[in-house]
Amino acid sequence: MVDHTQALSFGAAAAEYDRFRPRYPEAALRWALAGVATVPARVVDLGAGTGILTRGVLALGHEVIPVEPDPGMRAQLDAATPGTTALAGSAEAVPLPDGTVDAVLVGQAYHWFDREPAHAELARLLRPGGTFAPIWNIRDERVGWVAELGRIAHLGDSAGNVVEKYADFGPEFQPIEAGEFEHTTTLTPDDVVALIRTRSYWLTASAEERQRVERGLRQLLATHPDLAGRATVELPYWTVVLRARRR
């Protein structure tokens, strides 16, 4: 069984999560949905959070059904996404009929799933030939200050190296294809600190540990030669998409 304590910690910071978490590049979303049989497609955003991925897919003209277990995140999604209401549900129990969706996308959440029952649920939801595609925005720690940011804030990503970590999505799915897309997000130093406050480590840490992390972040932002004195910084990401078709 998966411990969902950290996964369900984000609702306490839902508004900040929605404001500061990075968006998904359009090219990555188009690649994830390339080859869907029906256009516009009927897409489930599973573990939808505050709707960052939902809004990206809506902008491409598709129908999106967001599904999210955390009530705080659902409320923020509904407020930030006019005309859309998130369903209460989890990866292991989605409140939709069998074979009724063309694609299921997952933004920044597949690593929290209890994978074996989740794969069975995905196969139930998808039409034959439908697409399952989890997506991650991963900080580019080849950049020195970004690696230092991760060390200070304990940002060892739960996802890990997703291309190596996830070899398949179970017997109901064809082999996985991987796509990678580079992008950046522009933040002020205060925004960087606010972004870290939306991470599960911060949200579940003690007040003393939060203070220690923030002191380290402020020092990094004020003194690192690539950051000192700058009004804004470019935080680089690479977006990884794993895509497989239902058999």
C-alpha positions as CSV (number, residue, x, y, z in Angstrom):
1,M,0.0,0.0,0.0
2,V,1.1,3.6,-0.7
3,D,1.3,6.1,2.2
4,H,-0.7,9.1,1.0
5,T,0.2,11.4,4.0
6,Q,2.5,13.6,1.8
7,A,0.3,13.3,-1.3
8,L,-2.7,14.6,0.6
9,S,-0.7,17.5,2.3
10,F,-1.1,19.9,-0.6
11,G,-4.6,21.1,0.1
12,A,-3.4,23.3,2.9
13,A,-1.5,25.4,0.4
14,A,-3.9,25.0,-2.6
15,A,-3.9,28.7,-3.7
16,E,-0.2,29.0,-3.5
17,Y,0.3,25.7,-5.3
18,D,-1.9,26.9,-8.1
19,R,-0.1,30.3,-8.3
20,F,3.6,29.1,-8.1
21,R,3.8,25.6,-9.5
22,P,5.1,25.5,-13.1
23,R,2.8,25.0,-16.0
24,Y,3.2,22.3,-18.6
25,P,4.6,23.3,-22.0
26,E,2.1,23.1,-24.8
27,A,4.4,20.9,-26.9
28,A,4.5,18.3,-24.1
29,L,0.6,18.2,-23.9
30,R,0.3,17.9,-27.6
31,W,2.8,15.0,-27.7
32,A,1.0,13.3,-24.8
33,L,-2.3,13.4,-26.8
34,A,-0.9,12.8,-30.3
35,G,-2.8,9.9,-31.9
36,V,-6.0,10.0,-29.9
37,A,-8.8,8.6,-32.0
38,T,-11.3,11.4,-31.3
39,V,-10.6,15.1,-31.6
40,P,-11.6,16.9,-29.4
41,A,-10.8,14.1,-27.0
42,R,-12.5,13.2,-23.7
43,V,-9.6,13.5,-21.2
44,V,-9.4,12.6,-17.5
45,D,-6.9,14.6,-15.5
46,L,-6.3,12.2,-12.7
47,G,-4.9,13.6,-9.5
48,A,-5.8,17.0,-11.0
49,G,-4.7,19.1,-8.0
50,T,-5.6,22.7,-8.6
51,G,-6.2,22.3,-12.3
52,I,-2.9,23.4,-13.8
53,L,-2.9,20.5,-16.2
54,T,-6.6,20.7,-16.7
55,R,-6.4,24.2,-17.9
56,G,-3.5,23.4,-20.3
57,V,-5.5,20.6,-21.9
58,L,-8.7,22.7,-22.1
59,A,-6.7,25.4,-24.0
60,L,-6.0,22.8,-26.7
61,G,-9.8,22.4,-27.2
62,H,-10.4,19.1,-25.5
63,E,-13.0,18.1,-23.0
64,V,-11.4,17.5,-19.5
65,I,-12.8,15.7,-16.5
66,P,-10.6,16.5,-13.5
67,V,-10.5,13.9,-10.7
68,E,-8.9,14.8,-7.3
69,P,-9.0,13.2,-3.8
70,D,-8.1,16.4,-1.8
71,P,-11.2,18.7,-1.1
72,G,-9.0,21.8,-0.7
73,M,-7.4,21.2,-4.1
74,R,-10.8,20.5,-5.7
75,A,-12.1,23.8,-4.3
76,Q,-9.2,25.7,-5.8
77,L,-9.5,24.0,-9.1
78,D,-13.2,24.9,-9.3
79,A,-12.5,28.5,-8.4
80,A,-9.7,28.9,-10.9
81,T,-11.3,27.0,-13.8
82,P,-14.7,28.5,-14.8
83,G,-17.1,26.0,-16.1
84,T,-15.3,23.0,-14.7
85,T,-16.1,21.0,-11.5
86,A,-13.7,18.4,-10.2
87,L,-14.9,15.0,-9.2
88,A,-13.9,13.4,-5.9
89,G,-11.9,10.3,-6.6
90,S,-8.5,8.6,-6.6
91,A,-6.4,6.8,-9.1
92,E,-7.6,3.5,-7.6
93,A,-11.3,4.5,-7.7
94,V,-12.5,6.9,-10.5
95,P,-16.3,7.7,-10.5
96,L,-16.8,7.2,-14.3
97,P,-18.2,4.3,-16.4
98,D,-16.1,1.7,-18.2
99,G,-14.5,2.6,-21.5
100,T,-15.8,6.1,-21.7
101,V,-12.6,8.2,-22.1
102,D,-10.0,8.7,-24.8
103,A,-7.1,9.6,-22.6
104,V,-6.0,9.8,-19.0
105,L,-3.3,12.3,-18.1
106,V,-1.6,12.7,-14.8
107,G,0.4,15.8,-13.8
108,Q,3.0,15.4,-11.1
109,A,1.1,12.7,-9.3
110,Y,1.7,9.2,-10.8
111,H,4.5,8.5,-8.3
112,W,1.9,8.7,-5.5
113,F,-0.3,6.0,-7.0
114,D,-0.8,2.5,-5.8
115,R,0.2,1.3,-9.2
116,E,-1.2,-2.2,-9.6
117,P,-4.9,-1.2,-8.7
118,A,-4.4,2.1,-10.5
119,H,-3.4,0.4,-13.8
120,A,-6.5,-1.8,-13.6
121,E,-8.7,1.2,-13.1
122,L,-7.0,3.0,-16.0
123,A,-7.6,0.1,-18.3
124,R,-11.3,0.0,-17.2
125,L,-11.8,3.7,-18.0
126,L,-10.0,3.9,-21.3
127,R,-11.5,2.9,-24.7
128,P,-9.3,0.3,-26.6
129,G,-6.4,2.2,-28.1
130,G,-6.8,5.0,-25.6
131,T,-3.8,6.9,-24.1
132,F,-2.4,6.9,-20.6
133,A,0.3,9.6,-20.1
134,P,1.8,10.7,-16.8
135,I,3.7,14.0,-16.9
136,W,6.3,15.5,-14.6
137,N,8.0,18.9,-14.5
138,I,11.5,18.2,-13.1
139,R,13.9,20.9,-12.1
140,D,17.1,20.9,-14.2
141,E,19.7,20.3,-11.5
142,R,22.5,20.4,-14.1
143,V,22.3,24.1,-13.3
144,G,24.4,24.7,-10.2
145,W,22.1,27.0,-8.2
146,V,19.2,24.7,-8.9
147,A,21.0,21.7,-7.5
148,E,21.8,23.8,-4.4
149,L,18.2,24.8,-4.1
150,G,17.2,21.1,-4.1
151,R,19.8,20.3,-1.4
152,I,18.7,23.2,0.9
153,A,15.0,22.4,0.6
154,H,15.2,18.6,0.6
155,L,13.7,18.4,-2.9
156,G,14.8,14.9,-3.7
157,D,11.9,14.3,-6.1
158,S,9.6,11.5,-5.1
159,A,9.3,10.7,-8.8
160,G,13.0,9.9,-9.2
161,N,14.2,9.2,-12.7
162,V,10.9,8.3,-14.2
163,V,12.2,7.0,-17.5
164,E,14.3,4.4,-15.6
165,K,11.8,3.9,-12.8
166,Y,8.7,3.0,-14.7
167,A,9.2,0.2,-17.1
168,D,5.6,-0.5,-18.0
169,F,2.0,0.2,-17.0
170,G,0.9,-3.4,-16.7
171,P,-0.4,-6.0,-19.1
172,E,-3.3,-4.0,-20.4
173,F,-0.9,-1.4,-22.0
174,Q,1.5,-1.3,-24.9
175,P,5.1,-0.4,-24.3
176,I,5.9,3.0,-22.9
177,E,7.2,5.8,-25.2
178,A,9.0,8.8,-23.6
179,G,9.1,12.4,-24.6
180,E,11.2,15.2,-23.0
181,F,10.7,19.0,-23.3
182,E,12.7,21.8,-21.9
183,H,11.2,25.1,-20.5
184,T,11.7,27.7,-17.9
185,T,9.6,29.7,-15.5
186,T,10.3,33.3,-14.4
187,L,10.1,33.9,-10.6
188,T,11.1,36.6,-8.2
189,P,13.2,35.6,-5.2
190,D,10.1,35.7,-3.0
191,D,8.3,33.5,-5.6
192,V,11.1,30.9,-5.3
193,V,10.5,30.8,-1.5
194,A,6.7,30.6,-2.0
195,L,7.2,27.8,-4.5
196,I,9.2,25.8,-2.0
197,R,6.4,26.3,0.5
198,T,4.1,24.2,-1.7
199,R,6.3,21.2,-1.6
200,S,5.3,18.1,0.5
201,Y,8.5,18.2,2.6
202,W,7.8,21.8,3.7
203,L,4.1,21.1,4.3
204,T,4.8,18.2,6.6
205,A,7.9,19.7,8.3
206,S,8.1,21.2,11.8
207,A,8.1,25.0,12.3
208,E,11.8,24.8,13.2
209,E,12.7,22.9,10.1
210,R,10.7,25.3,7.9
211,Q,12.6,28.2,9.4
212,R,15.9,26.5,8.7
213,V,15.0,25.8,5.1
214,E,13.8,29.4,4.5
215,R,17.0,30.9,6.0
216,G,19.0,28.7,3.6
217,L,16.9,29.7,0.6
218,R,17.2,33.4,1.4
219,Q,21.0,33.1,1.7
220,L,21.2,31.2,-1.6
221,L,19.1,33.8,-3.4
222,A,21.1,36.7,-1.9
223,T,24.6,35.4,-2.4
224,H,24.9,32.9,-5.2
225,P,26.7,34.6,-8.1
226,D,24.0,33.7,-10.6
227,L,21.3,35.1,-8.4
228,A,22.5,37.9,-6.2
229,G,20.9,41.3,-6.9
230,R,18.5,40.0,-9.5
231,A,14.9,41.0,-9.5
232,T,13.9,37.8,-11.3
233,V,15.4,34.4,-12.0
234,E,14.8,31.7,-14.6
235,L,14.1,28.4,-13.0
236,P,14.8,25.7,-15.7
237,Y,12.8,22.5,-16.0
238,W,12.6,19.5,-18.3
239,T,9.2,18.0,-18.7
240,V,9.0,14.2,-19.1
241,V,6.0,12.5,-20.6
242,L,5.5,8.7,-20.5
243,R,2.9,7.6,-23.0
244,A,1.3,4.2,-23.6
245,R,-1.8,2.9,-25.4
246,R,-4.4,0.6,-23.9
247,R,-4.4,-2.7,-25.8
